Amino acid sequence: MKVHDETKVPEFLAMLDELLNTQLEIGIFGEDDSEMVMIASVHEFGVDIKVTNKMRGYLHSIGIHLNPNTKTIKIPERSFMRAGYDKEKENIIRQSEKLLEKVLKLELPVKVFFETLGELIVGMIQKYLTDLSSPPLHPATIKNKGSSNPLIDTGHLRESITYKVVKK
């Protein structure tokens, strides 16, 4: 008598191991563009910048005349990563559950699950960044850049948002 096992237990266990030992990272990564990480950080968290004489002169030359007593300039927080994720969290969970069901049925490879989810989340955050309008830019900034969108100038920040599928 010969027994033929048609279960998919080995494949299922391998899938579970891969699923449990893989993670998805979303963001702007230093190894890709460290300057863009700094710019993203300034916008995500805001920053107070100490006014130097050189900065005061530059700002004056572009039409921003600071009060002589101004010691710092505040770049306000314009969170796009955290706020974008928070806005879409429920949608991300729903999409994740749909995809994960396919993974657990062995219909979708784990790698494809994470890549699909990464593309989805990146797209949602990019849309949030594009639509963000508050807090508004200073009128002189709008005049100099020709746009009132606080986080879109060249599009480089938006396009720098990406994902990584990482093995633990």
C-alpha positions as CSV (number, residue, x, y, z in Angstrom):
1,M,0.0,0.0,0.0
2,K,1.3,3.4,-1.0
3,V,0.0,6.6,0.7
4,H,-0.1,9.8,-1.4
5,D,-0.3,12.9,0.7
6,E,-2.1,15.8,-1.1
7,T,-2.1,18.2,1.8
8,K,-0.3,21.5,1.5
9,V,1.1,21.5,5.0
10,P,4.8,21.9,4.0
11,E,3.9,24.8,1.7
12,F,1.6,26.4,4.3
13,L,4.4,26.2,7.0
14,A,6.9,27.7,4.6
15,M,4.5,30.5,3.8
16,L,3.8,31.2,7.5
17,D,7.6,31.3,8.2
18,E,8.1,33.7,5.4
19,L,5.2,35.9,6.5
20,L,6.3,36.0,10.1
21,N,9.9,36.9,9.1
22,T,9.2,39.6,6.6
23,Q,8.2,43.2,7.3
24,L,7.2,46.2,5.2
25,E,8.9,49.6,5.7
26,I,7.4,52.8,4.2
27,G,9.2,56.1,4.0
28,I,12.0,58.1,2.6
29,F,15.3,56.3,3.1
30,G,18.7,57.9,3.8
31,E,20.6,55.5,1.5
32,D,18.3,56.8,-1.4
33,D,18.7,60.5,-0.7
34,S,19.8,61.9,2.6
35,E,18.9,65.5,1.7
36,M,15.4,64.4,1.0
37,V,15.2,62.6,4.4
38,M,16.1,66.0,6.0
39,I,13.5,67.9,4.0
40,A,10.9,65.2,4.8
41,S,11.8,65.4,8.5
42,V,11.4,69.2,8.6
43,H,8.0,69.0,7.0
44,E,6.8,65.9,9.0
45,F,7.8,67.3,12.4
46,G,8.3,71.1,11.9
47,V,11.4,72.9,13.0
48,D,12.6,76.2,14.6
49,I,15.5,77.7,12.6
50,K,17.8,80.2,14.2
51,V,18.0,83.4,12.2
52,T,21.5,84.3,11.2
53,N,22.6,87.6,9.7
54,K,23.2,85.8,6.4
55,M,19.7,84.3,6.5
56,R,18.2,87.7,7.4
57,G,19.9,89.3,4.3
58,Y,18.8,86.5,2.0
59,L,15.2,86.7,3.2
60,H,15.3,90.5,2.8
61,S,16.5,90.1,-0.8
62,I,13.5,87.9,-1.7
63,G,11.0,90.2,0.0
64,I,10.6,88.8,3.5
65,H,11.5,91.5,5.9
66,L,12.0,90.1,9.4
67,N,11.5,92.2,12.5
68,P,14.9,93.0,14.0
69,N,13.9,91.1,17.2
70,T,13.1,87.9,15.3
71,K,15.5,85.2,16.5
72,T,13.9,82.1,15.0
73,I,11.7,81.1,12.1
74,K,9.2,78.4,12.7
75,I,8.6,75.9,9.8
76,P,5.3,74.4,10.9
77,E,4.6,70.7,11.0
78,R,3.0,69.4,7.8
79,S,2.8,65.7,8.6
80,F,2.3,63.7,5.5
81,M,3.6,60.3,6.5
82,R,1.9,59.9,9.9
83,A,-1.2,61.9,9.0
84,G,-1.5,60.2,5.6
85,Y,-1.3,56.7,7.3
86,D,-3.7,57.7,10.0
87,K,-6.2,59.0,7.4
88,E,-6.0,55.7,5.4
89,K,-5.5,53.3,8.3
90,E,-8.9,51.6,8.1
91,N,-8.6,51.3,4.3
92,I,-5.1,49.8,4.6
93,I,-6.4,47.3,7.1
94,R,-9.3,46.3,4.8
95,Q,-6.9,45.9,1.8
96,S,-4.4,44.0,4.0
97,E,-7.1,41.5,5.1
98,K,-8.2,40.8,1.5
99,L,-4.7,40.2,0.4
100,L,-3.7,38.2,3.5
101,E,-6.7,35.9,2.9
102,K,-5.2,35.0,-0.5
103,V,-1.8,34.4,1.0
104,L,-3.3,32.1,3.6
105,K,-5.1,30.1,0.9
106,L,-1.7,29.9,-0.9
107,E,-3.1,31.8,-3.8
108,L,-0.7,34.8,-3.5
109,P,3.0,34.6,-2.7
110,V,4.1,36.4,0.5
111,K,6.5,38.7,-1.5
112,V,3.7,39.8,-3.8
113,F,1.5,40.5,-0.7
114,F,4.1,42.8,0.7
115,E,4.9,44.5,-2.6
116,T,1.2,45.1,-3.4
117,L,0.6,46.5,0.1
118,G,3.7,48.7,-0.2
119,E,2.6,50.1,-3.5
120,L,-0.9,50.7,-2.1
121,I,0.3,52.5,1.0
122,V,2.9,54.6,-0.9
123,G,0.2,55.7,-3.3
124,M,-2.2,56.7,-0.5
125,I,0.6,58.7,1.3
126,Q,1.6,60.4,-2.0
127,K,-2.0,61.4,-2.6
128,Y,-2.3,62.8,0.9
129,L,0.9,64.8,0.5
130,T,-0.4,66.2,-2.9
131,D,-3.8,67.2,-1.4
132,L,-2.3,68.7,1.8
133,S,-3.0,72.5,2.0
134,S,-2.6,73.3,5.7
135,P,-0.9,75.1,7.2
136,P,-0.6,77.4,4.2
137,L,2.7,78.7,3.0
138,H,3.8,82.3,3.7
139,P,2.7,84.6,0.9
140,A,6.3,85.4,0.0
141,T,7.0,81.7,-0.4
142,I,3.9,81.3,-2.7
143,K,5.1,84.3,-4.8
144,N,8.6,82.9,-5.1
145,K,7.6,79.3,-5.9
146,G,4.5,80.1,-7.9
147,S,2.3,77.6,-6.1
148,S,0.4,77.4,-2.9
149,N,0.9,73.7,-2.4
150,P,3.0,73.5,0.8
151,L,4.7,70.2,0.0
152,I,4.9,70.1,-3.8
153,D,7.6,72.1,-5.6
154,T,9.5,69.9,-7.9
155,G,7.7,66.7,-7.0
156,H,11.0,65.1,-5.7
157,L,9.7,64.8,-2.1
158,R,6.5,63.0,-3.3
159,E,8.4,60.7,-5.6
160,S,10.9,59.9,-2.8
161,I,8.3,58.1,-0.8
162,T,8.8,54.4,-1.3
163,Y,8.7,51.0,0.5
164,K,11.0,48.1,1.3
165,V,10.2,44.5,1.9
166,V,12.7,43.4,4.6
167,K,13.5,40.0,5.8
168,K,14.0,39.9,9.6
